[in-house]
Amino acid sequence: MYLIDNNIKLPIDSNTIVWKYLDLSKFVDLLLNRQLFMSRSDKFEDQYEGTFSEPTFE
């Protein structure tokens, strides 16, 4: 279900593509349930997952 969250800024262009890489079991689950699961970034095991490297940030 889509929920509006005023803290999330949506791209101006509604045709923006978001990439999400999934293993096969998660992909099949996506197809069967027609829902995309996104993990909370503060729960990632790798402390650097979802962050920018310094050169990319600059």
VOPAGU-2260 file (C-alpha; in pm, 1 decimal, decimal comma):
REM VOPAGU-2260
SITE   aa  ch    i         X         Y         Z
SITE  MET   A    0       0,0       0,0       0,0
SITE  TYR   A    1     128,4     347,4     -86,2
SITE  LEU   A    2     146,0     591,9     204,2
SITE  ILE   A    3     227,8     960,2     167,8
SITE  ASP   A    4     517,7    1070,1     390,0
SITE  ASN   A    5     594,5    1441,1     397,0
SITE  ASN   A    6     953,5    1364,9     507,9
SITE  ILE   A    7    1033,2    1193,9     176,8
SITE  LYS   A    8    1104,6    1418,9    -120,4
SITE  LEU   A    9     980,7    1265,5    -444,5
SITE  PRO   A   10    1163,6    1334,9    -770,6
SITE  ILE   A   11    1010,5    1604,0    -989,2
SITE  ASP   A   12    1018,4    1372,5   -1292,6
SITE  SER   A   13     762,5    1094,9   -1233,1
SITE  ASN   A   14     950,7     875,1   -1484,8
SITE  THR   A   15    1257,7     845,5   -1257,9
SITE  ILE   A   16    1378,2     484,7   -1237,7
SITE  VAL   A   17    1472,3     332,5    -901,5
SITE  TRP   A   18    1695,0      25,0    -911,5
SITE  LYS   A   19    1657,6    -248,7    -651,6
SITE  TYR   A   20    1864,6    -565,9    -683,1
SITE  LEU   A   21    1693,1    -879,6    -551,8
SITE  ASP   A   22    1782,2   -1243,3    -515,6
SITE  LEU   A   23    1545,8   -1491,6    -684,4
SITE  SER   A   24    1333,2   -1566,2    -376,2
SITE  LYS   A   25    1273,1   -1196,0    -311,3
SITE  PHE   A   26    1194,1   -1137,8    -679,0
SITE  VAL   A   27     936,8   -1419,3    -680,2
SITE  ASP   A   28     786,6   -1277,4    -360,0
SITE  LEU   A   29     762,7    -937,2    -531,5
SITE  LEU   A   30     576,4   -1090,0    -825,7
SITE  LEU   A   31     340,0   -1296,0    -611,5
SITE  ASN   A   32     255,3   -1027,9    -354,5
SITE  ARG   A   33     288,1    -722,7    -580,6
SITE  GLN   A   34     472,2    -543,4    -299,0
SITE  LEU   A   35     832,4    -427,9    -272,2
SITE  PHE   A   36    1006,8    -469,8      62,1
SITE  MET   A   37    1268,0    -206,6     145,0
SITE  SER   A   38    1486,8    -257,6     452,6
SITE  ARG   A   39    1546,2      27,6     694,0
SITE  SER   A   40    1898,3     158,8     642,1
SITE  ASP   A   41    1960,3     185,6    1016,6
SITE  LYS   A   42    1910,8    -193,3    1041,9
SITE  PHE   A   43    2177,3    -290,7     783,1
SITE  GLU   A   44    2455,7    -519,0     909,5
SITE  ASP   A   45    2719,3    -328,0     709,9
SITE  GLN   A   46    2759,4      16,5     867,2
SITE  TYR   A   47    2864,3     162,0     530,3
SITE  GLU   A   48    2573,1      18,2     328,8
SITE  GLY   A   49    2364,8     298,0     182,9
SITE  THR   A   50    2628,7     566,4     241,8
SITE  PHE   A   51    2836,1     765,8      -4,5
SITE  SER   A   52    3212,4     733,0     -37,4
SITE  GLU   A   53    3395,5    1059,8      22,7
SITE  PRO   A   54    3485,0    1113,2    -348,7
SITE  THR   A   55    3123,7    1048,9    -450,1
SITE  PHE   A   56    2995,4    1282,8    -178,7
SITE  GLU   A   57    3227,5    1561,6    -300,5
